[in-house]
Amino acid sequence: MIDLPENVKVIALPKEVHLPGNRVSYDSTYRQQSNTVTAIRRFELRLSGNLCTPEDDKEFRPIKRDILKDLKAQIIYQPMDTSQQ
């Protein structure tokens, strides 16, 4: 959760991401209420044991790229012009 100052306007939030899968899934949502922005991310990994195998790593590689892209997503904001008030 990020609380922004009153004189800051949010221009854009990252898009929601939903990556369903049989053994790995990832979801992220971004919400704004007033000047508070909340990011919720959920990662679920379903393995048959306690360790990832090299085969698991190869299978999960495409979703890892998409997750990393989402983790780098940015909130775009700008200060509001208060000189007009």
GUTIZA-464060 format. One record per atom (N, C-alpha, C, O): x, y, z; residue number from 0. Coordinates in Angstrom, 2 decimals. Example, Ala and Ser with C-alpha at 12.3 -4.5 7.8 and 13.67 -1.06 7.14 Angstrom:
2
{rec {13.19 -5.69 7.80} 0}
{rec {12.30 -4.50 7.80} 0}
{rec {13.20 -3.30 7.80} 0}
{rec {14.24 -3.32 8.46} 0}
{rec {12.85 -2.25 7.08} 1}
{rec {13.67 -1.06 7.14} 1}
{rec {12.90 0.03 7.87} 1}
{rec {13.41 1.14 8.04} 1}
***
This chain:
85
{rec {0.84 -1.16 0.00} 0}
{rec {0.00 0.00 0.00} 0}
{rec {0.90 1.24 0.00} 0}
{rec {1.88 1.31 0.73} 0}
{rec {0.53 2.20 -0.84} 1}
{rec {1.28 3.45 -0.94} 1}
{rec {0.32 4.60 -0.70} 1}
{rec {-0.70 4.71 -1.38} 1}
{rec {0.64 5.44 0.27} 2}
{rec {-0.14 6.65 0.51} 2}
{rec {0.59 7.82 -0.13} 2}
{rec {1.69 8.17 0.28} 2}
{rec {-0.05 8.42 -1.13} 3}
{rec {0.55 9.55 -1.83} 3}
{rec {0.09 10.86 -1.21} 3}
{rec {-1.00 10.93 -0.64} 3}
{rec {0.89 11.89 -1.32} 4}
{rec {0.49 13.21 -0.81} 4}
{rec {-0.77 13.71 -1.54} 4}
{rec {-1.04 13.29 -2.66} 4}
{rec {-1.51 14.58 -0.90} 5}
{rec {-2.75 15.12 -1.47} 5}
{rec {-2.51 15.87 -2.78} 5}
{rec {-3.41 15.93 -3.62} 5}
{rec {-1.33 16.43 -2.96} 6}
{rec {-1.06 17.22 -4.17} 6}
{rec {-0.51 16.38 -5.33} 6}
{rec {0.08 16.92 -6.27} 6}
{rec {-0.68 15.05 -5.26} 7}
{rec {-0.21 14.15 -6.31} 7}
{rec {-1.41 13.49 -6.98} 7}
{rec {-2.32 13.00 -6.31} 7}
{rec {-1.39 13.49 -8.31} 8}
{rec {-2.47 12.88 -9.09} 8}
{rec {-1.93 11.62 -9.76} 8}
{rec {-0.89 11.66 -10.42} 8}
{rec {-2.64 10.50 -9.59} 9}
{rec {-2.26 9.25 -10.25} 9}
{rec {-2.76 9.32 -11.69} 9}
{rec {-3.95 9.52 -11.93} 9}
{rec {-1.86 9.14 -12.63} 10}
{rec {-2.18 9.17 -14.06} 10}
{rec {-2.53 7.77 -14.56} 10}
{rec {-3.48 7.60 -15.32} 10}
{rec {-1.77 6.77 -14.12} 11}
{rec {-2.01 5.40 -14.59} 11}
{rec {-1.49 4.39 -13.58} 11}
{rec {-0.45 4.58 -12.94} 11}
{rec {-2.25 3.31 -13.46} 12}
{rec {-1.83 2.17 -12.65} 12}
{rec {-1.43 1.05 -13.60} 12}
{rec {-1.88 1.02 -14.75} 12}
{rec {-0.59 0.12 -13.14} 13}
{rec {-0.28 -1.04 -13.98} 13}
{rec {-1.54 -1.84 -14.27} 13}
{rec {-2.49 -1.84 -13.48} 13}
{rec {-1.56 -2.52 -15.39} 14}
{rec {-2.68 -3.40 -15.73} 14}
{rec {-2.66 -4.63 -14.84} 14}
{rec {-1.60 -5.09 -14.41} 14}
{rec {-3.85 -5.16 -14.58} 15}
{rec {-3.94 -6.41 -13.83} 15}
{rec {-3.28 -7.52 -14.64} 15}
{rec {-3.29 -7.50 -15.87} 15}
{rec {-2.73 -8.49 -13.93} 16}
{rec {-2.10 -9.64 -14.57} 16}
{rec {-2.71 -10.90 -13.98} 16}
{rec {-2.82 -11.04 -12.76} 16}
{rec {-3.11 -11.82 -14.86} 17}
{rec {-3.65 -13.11 -14.44} 17}
{rec {-2.97 -14.18 -15.28} 17}
{rec {-3.18 -14.27 -16.49} 17}
{rec {-2.15 -14.98 -14.62} 18}
{rec {-1.39 -16.03 -15.30} 18}
{rec {-1.75 -17.38 -14.68} 18}
{rec {-1.07 -17.85 -13.78} 18}
{rec {-2.83 -18.00 -15.17} 19}
{rec {-3.22 -19.30 -14.61} 19}
{rec {-2.36 -20.42 -15.17} 19}
{rec {-1.85 -20.33 -16.29} 19}
{rec {-2.21 -21.46 -14.41} 20}
{rec {-1.47 -22.63 -14.86} 20}
{rec {-1.80 -23.83 -14.01} 20}
{rec {-2.41 -23.70 -12.94} 20}
{rec {-1.40 -24.99 -14.46} 21}
{rec {-1.68 -26.22 -13.70} 21}
{rec {-0.83 -26.30 -12.44} 21}
{rec {-1.31 -26.72 -11.39} 21}
{rec {0.43 -25.90 -12.55} 22}
{rec {1.32 -26.06 -11.39} 22}
{rec {1.85 -24.75 -10.84} 22}
{rec {2.43 -24.72 -9.75} 22}
{rec {1.65 -23.67 -11.58} 23}
{rec {2.08 -22.36 -11.10} 23}
{rec {1.08 -21.33 -11.61} 23}
{rec {0.64 -21.39 -12.76} 23}
{rec {0.72 -20.39 -10.74} 24}
{rec {-0.17 -19.31 -11.16} 24}
{rec {0.24 -18.02 -10.45} 24}
{rec {0.86 -18.04 -9.39} 24}
{rec {-0.14 -16.91 -11.07} 25}
{rec {0.22 -15.59 -10.53} 25}
{rec {-0.90 -14.61 -10.90} 25}
{rec {-1.39 -14.61 -12.02} 25}
{rec {-1.27 -13.80 -9.94} 26}
{rec {-2.27 -12.76 -10.16} 26}
{rec {-1.80 -11.49 -9.47} 26}
{rec {-1.22 -11.52 -8.39} 26}
{rec {-2.06 -10.36 -10.12} 27}
{rec {-1.80 -9.08 -9.47} 27}
{rec {-2.91 -8.11 -9.83} 27}
{rec {-3.41 -8.10 -10.96} 27}
{rec {-3.29 -7.31 -8.86} 28}
{rec {-4.29 -6.27 -9.06} 28}
{rec {-3.78 -4.99 -8.43} 28}
{rec {-3.03 -5.01 -7.45} 28}
{rec {-4.21 -3.87 -8.99} 29}
{rec {-3.81 -2.55 -8.51} 29}
{rec {-5.07 -1.72 -8.38} 29}
{rec {-5.86 -1.63 -9.32} 29}
{rec {-5.25 -1.11 -7.23} 30}
{rec {-6.45 -0.31 -6.96} 30}
{rec {-6.05 1.03 -6.37} 30}
{rec {-5.06 1.16 -5.65} 30}
{rec {-6.86 2.03 -6.70} 31}
{rec {-6.66 3.35 -6.12} 31}
{rec {-7.94 3.77 -5.42} 31}
{rec {-9.03 3.70 -5.99} 31}
{rec {-7.80 4.21 -4.19} 32}
{rec {-8.91 4.79 -3.44} 32}
{rec {-8.38 6.08 -2.83} 32}
{rec {-7.52 6.07 -1.94} 32}
{rec {-8.92 7.20 -3.32} 33}
{rec {-8.42 8.51 -2.92} 33}
{rec {-6.94 8.58 -3.30} 33}
{rec {-6.59 8.38 -4.46} 33}
{rec {-6.07 8.85 -2.35} 34}
{rec {-4.64 8.93 -2.65} 34}
{rec {-3.87 7.71 -2.15} 34}
{rec {-2.66 7.78 -1.93} 34}
{rec {-4.57 6.62 -1.97} 35}
{rec {-3.93 5.37 -1.56} 35}
{rec {-3.98 4.38 -2.71} 35}
{rec {-5.05 4.12 -3.27} 35}
{rec {-2.83 3.84 -3.05} 36}
{rec {-2.74 2.82 -4.10} 36}
{rec {-2.35 1.51 -3.43} 36}
{rec {-1.40 1.44 -2.65} 36}
{rec {-3.11 0.46 -3.75} 37}
{rec {-2.86 -0.85 -3.18} 37}
{rec {-2.54 -1.84 -4.30} 37}
{rec {-3.27 -1.93 -5.29} 37}
{rec {-1.45 -2.56 -4.14} 38}
{rec {-1.06 -3.62 -5.06} 38}
{rec {-1.20 -4.94 -4.32} 38}
{rec {-0.68 -5.11 -3.22} 38}
{rec {-1.91 -5.88 -4.93} 39}
{rec {-2.06 -7.22 -4.35} 39}
{rec {-1.51 -8.21 -5.37} 39}
{rec {-1.94 -8.25 -6.52} 39}
{rec {-0.56 -9.01 -4.91} 40}
{rec {0.05 -10.02 -5.77} 40}
{rec {-0.06 -11.37 -5.09} 40}
{rec {0.17 -11.51 -3.89} 40}
{rec {-0.41 -12.38 -5.89} 41}
{rec {-0.55 -13.73 -5.36} 41}
{rec {0.18 -14.70 -6.29} 41}
{rec {-0.09 -14.76 -7.49} 41}
{rec {1.10 -15.45 -5.71} 42}
{rec {1.88 -16.45 -6.45} 42}
{rec {1.60 -17.81 -5.82} 42}
{rec {1.71 -17.97 -4.60} 42}
{rec {1.25 -18.77 -6.64} 43}
{rec {0.98 -20.11 -6.13} 43}
{rec {1.80 -21.12 -6.93} 43}
{rec {1.75 -21.15 -8.16} 43}
{rec {2.55 -21.94 -6.21} 44}
{rec {3.41 -22.96 -6.82} 44}
{rec {3.00 -24.31 -6.26} 44}
{rec {3.01 -24.51 -5.05} 44}
{rec {2.65 -25.22 -7.14} 45}
{rec {2.22 -26.56 -6.73} 45}
{rec {3.23 -27.58 -7.24} 45}
{rec {3.25 -27.92 -8.43} 45}
{rec {4.06 -28.05 -6.34} 46}
{rec {5.09 -29.03 -6.68} 46}
{rec {4.76 -30.37 -6.06} 46}
{rec {4.01 -30.45 -5.09} 46}
{rec {5.33 -31.43 -6.62} 47}
{rec {5.12 -32.76 -6.04} 47}
{rec {6.05 -33.01 -4.86} 47}
{rec {5.82 -33.93 -4.07} 47}
{rec {7.10 -32.20 -4.72} 48}
{rec {8.05 -32.36 -3.62} 48}
{rec {8.47 -31.01 -3.08} 48}
{rec {7.80 -30.00 -3.32} 48}
{rec {9.58 -30.99 -2.36} 49}
{rec {10.06 -29.77 -1.73} 49}
{rec {10.98 -28.94 -2.62} 49}
{rec {11.25 -27.78 -2.30} 49}
{rec {11.46 -29.50 -3.72} 50}
{rec {12.43 -28.83 -4.57} 50}
{rec {11.94 -28.75 -6.00} 50}
{rec {11.20 -29.61 -6.47} 50}
{rec {12.37 -27.69 -6.69} 51}
{rec {12.13 -27.59 -8.14} 51}
{rec {13.19 -28.40 -8.87} 51}
{rec {14.38 -28.35 -8.53} 51}
{rec {12.76 -29.14 -9.85} 52}
{rec {13.69 -29.91 -10.67} 52}
{rec {14.11 -29.04 -11.86} 52}
{rec {13.49 -28.01 -12.13} 52}
{rec {15.16 -29.46 -12.58} 53}
{rec {15.51 -28.73 -13.81} 53}
{rec {14.35 -28.69 -14.81} 53}
{rec {14.18 -27.71 -15.53} 53}
{rec {13.55 -29.75 -14.85} 54}
{rec {12.38 -29.77 -15.73} 54}
{rec {11.34 -28.73 -15.29} 54}
{rec {10.73 -28.07 -16.12} 54}
{rec {11.15 -28.61 -13.97} 55}
{rec {10.24 -27.59 -13.44} 55}
{rec {10.70 -26.21 -13.86} 55}
{rec {9.91 -25.38 -14.32} 55}
{rec {11.99 -25.97 -13.70} 56}
{rec {12.54 -24.65 -14.06} 56}
{rec {12.28 -24.34 -15.52} 56}
{rec {11.90 -23.21 -15.86} 56}
{rec {12.49 -25.30 -16.39} 57}
{rec {12.25 -25.09 -17.81} 57}
{rec {10.78 -24.80 -18.08} 57}
{rec {10.44 -23.93 -18.89} 57}
{rec {9.89 -25.54 -17.41} 58}
{rec {8.45 -25.33 -17.59} 58}
{rec {8.01 -23.96 -17.08} 58}
{rec {7.14 -23.33 -17.69} 58}
{rec {8.60 -23.49 -15.99} 59}
{rec {8.17 -22.25 -15.35} 59}
{rec {8.82 -21.00 -15.96} 59}
{rec {8.40 -19.88 -15.66} 59}
{rec {9.82 -21.18 -16.79} 60}
{rec {10.56 -20.04 -17.35} 60}
{rec {9.68 -18.99 -18.03} 60}
{rec {9.86 -17.80 -17.77} 60}
{rec {8.72 -19.38 -18.89} 61}
{rec {7.89 -18.34 -19.53} 61}
{rec {7.08 -17.51 -18.53} 61}
{rec {6.98 -16.29 -18.68} 61}
{rec {6.51 -18.14 -17.52} 62}
{rec {5.71 -17.38 -16.55} 62}
{rec {6.62 -16.52 -15.68} 62}
{rec {6.21 -15.45 -15.22} 62}
{rec {7.85 -16.98 -15.43} 63}
{rec {8.79 -16.17 -14.64} 63}
{rec {9.05 -14.84 -15.33} 63}
{rec {9.11 -13.80 -14.68} 63}
{rec {9.20 -14.87 -16.64} 64}
{rec {9.44 -13.61 -17.39} 64}
{rec {8.25 -12.66 -17.22} 64}
{rec {8.44 -11.46 -17.01} 64}
{rec {7.03 -13.20 -17.32} 65}
{rec {5.85 -12.35 -17.18} 65}
{rec {5.70 -11.80 -15.77} 65}
{rec {5.27 -10.66 -15.58} 65}
{rec {6.05 -12.61 -14.78} 66}
{rec {5.98 -12.14 -13.39} 66}
{rec {6.99 -11.02 -13.17} 66}
{rec {6.67 -10.00 -12.56} 66}
{rec {8.21 -11.21 -13.64} 67}
{rec {9.24 -10.17 -13.48} 67}
{rec {8.83 -8.87 -14.17} 67}
{rec {9.08 -7.79 -13.65} 67}
{rec {8.20 -8.98 -15.33} 68}
{rec {7.71 -7.79 -16.02} 68}
{rec {6.69 -7.05 -15.15} 68}
{rec {6.74 -5.83 -15.05} 68}
{rec {5.77 -7.79 -14.53} 69}
{rec {4.78 -7.17 -13.66} 69}
{rec {5.43 -6.54 -12.43} 69}
{rec {5.03 -5.45 -12.01} 69}
{rec {6.42 -7.20 -11.87} 70}
{rec {7.07 -6.66 -10.67} 70}
{rec {7.81 -5.35 -10.97} 70}
{rec {8.07 -4.57 -10.06} 70}
{rec {8.14 -5.12 -12.23} 71}
{rec {8.81 -3.88 -12.63} 71}
{rec {7.82 -2.79 -13.06} 71}
{rec {8.23 -1.67 -13.36} 71}
{rec {6.53 -3.12 -13.10} 72}
{rec {5.52 -2.16 -13.53} 72}
{rec {5.52 -0.94 -12.61} 72}
{rec {5.83 -1.05 -11.42} 72}
{rec {5.17 0.20 -13.16} 73}
{rec {5.25 1.46 -12.41} 73}
{rec {3.90 2.16 -12.33} 73}
{rec {3.06 2.05 -13.22} 73}
{rec {3.72 2.88 -11.25} 74}
{rec {2.59 3.78 -11.09} 74}
{rec {3.03 5.12 -11.66} 74}
{rec {4.08 5.65 -11.28} 74}
{rec {2.24 5.67 -12.55} 75}
{rec {2.56 6.96 -13.16} 75}
{rec {1.77 8.04 -12.43} 75}
{rec {0.55 7.95 -12.32} 75}
{rec {2.47 9.04 -11.94} 76}
{rec {1.81 10.11 -11.21} 76}
{rec {2.50 11.43 -11.50} 76}
{rec {3.61 11.48 -12.03} 76}
{rec {1.80 12.51 -11.14} 77}
{rec {2.40 13.83 -11.30} 77}
{rec {1.86 14.76 -10.21} 77}
{rec {0.76 14.55 -9.70} 77}
{rec {2.64 15.77 -9.86} 78}
{rec {2.15 16.75 -8.90} 78}
{rec {1.05 17.59 -9.55} 78}
{rec {1.13 17.93 -10.73} 78}
{rec {0.04 17.91 -8.78} 79}
{rec {-1.02 18.78 -9.30} 79}
{rec {-0.56 20.22 -9.20} 79}
{rec {0.19 20.59 -8.30} 79}
{rec {-1.00 21.03 -10.14} 80}
{rec {-0.68 22.45 -10.15} 80}
{rec {-1.56 23.15 -9.11} 80}
{rec {-2.75 23.34 -9.33} 80}
{rec {-0.95 23.52 -8.00} 81}
{rec {-1.72 24.17 -6.93} 81}
{rec {-1.67 25.68 -7.04} 81}
{rec {-2.27 26.38 -6.22} 81}
{rec {-0.98 26.21 -8.02} 82}
{rec {-0.89 27.66 -8.17} 82}
{rec {-2.19 28.28 -8.68} 82}
{rec {-2.38 29.49 -8.58} 82}
{rec {-3.08 27.46 -9.24} 83}
{rec {-4.34 27.93 -9.80} 83}
{rec {-5.42 28.09 -8.73} 83}
{rec {-6.49 28.62 -9.02} 83}
{rec {-5.16 27.65 -7.52} 84}
{rec {-6.19 27.66 -6.47} 84}
{rec {-6.28 28.99 -5.78} 84}
{rec {-7.10 29.17 -4.88} 84}
***
